[in-house]
Amino acid sequence: MTKKVLFLLHGGTISQLEHQDENGHKYLIPAKDPDLFTAACAGILSRFSGDLEITTEFVTTKDSSNMVPSDWTHLALRIKKAQNEELYDGVVVTHGTDTLAYTAAALALALHGSNPNGSSLRIPVCITGSQKSIYAQATDAYHNLYYAFKTIAHACEEGIADVLVNFDKEVMLGARVIKISEMDYTAFASPNYPNIGQIKQQKLFISKSLVNTKDRFLPTSNDQVNFDDRILSIDLTPGLNPEVIEAVLETDLVKALIIRTYAAGNLPSERKNNLIPIVKLAQTKNIPVFLTSKVAAANASGAEYEPGMKALHAGAIPCFDQTEAVVSVKIAWLIGNNLCKSVADFNEAMRTNYVGELTTASQDEFEQFN
């Protein structure tokens, strides 16, 4: 049976054109005419005629480094309409690689919703992009597009209802991906969760046990698609002056503070670089402080070393094995939809696995100290 698929063009390298300025410098720019990209994709789409009825729609040509939370909201609402009103069986989205992981996380949260026991998503969504423009020599765009549609066709048949990322023959859960390379075709990875599928010898294999399926569908009238932008994320570096963070917190512009720790969720706790007072100051302002990790494969529990335990006792919130991308997006989503009212609420939410973003087992070590 032919499946009805919506193909959303959402910018990125894959659709950009080479431009030469007056000084002779060559670089990629967003194409002004989306029809050029549509024409370039025609050969790929024709290979699915008979299996997929594909409707192509332009959303934006912007570079993904210019994506903002309102873009996530707009895209999520478009996909909700495709599912609930237009009755599409699946959606494919092209996206730039710089912020693809953030958009994937945002779509997962906005489309699934806040009930961890069910989901308001009943169709598969597959995001892809490329490291080289579709117009460049030796581009990976054609392969990635082809495999994205192959993935969506398979997911439709299998009743998969999740946000997926397909890149370089690997299929990953949207809430788990991170960008690992600016140059290699293997641009994305899922370090804390198994890849959910892989394409070998033109055959696609997906483990349904690792994804959400449409039998968990729970209809809801609530659109939780908003994302707040008043979040400060700081990279922990040796010698970071706490007064800099304090000055920002005193402005009352910040609704949440994310500290990207070295690995396991430890904070400096000695002498002039002691950040524990910052955590305590934030508590007085009802500003949650989250501990995540710069390391791709990490469990930022904060419970393994004394500096981490001091941070936890001061009120910092561990993010365990959730990626930096999903942590920032999840917090923006929680605030944007008024899902948390207090620091205690945020603490509970960051230990809740809404869309597959968190390995529950990674909390075990933390729980024994909490």
PyMOL commands that set and color helices and strands:
alter all, ss='L'
color gray80, all
select helices_A, chain A and resi 13-15+34-46+64-66+69-84+100-112+141-158+174-176+208-210+214-216+242-249+271-273+276-284+306-314+324-336+343-349+360-367
alter helices_A, ss='H'
color red, helices_A
select strands_A, chain A and resi 3-10+17-20+26-29+52-60+90-94+125-128+163-167+170-173+178-179+188-189+197-200+203-206+231-235+256-261+289-293+317-318
alter strands_A, ss='S'
color yellow, strands_A
deselect
rebuild
show_as cartoon
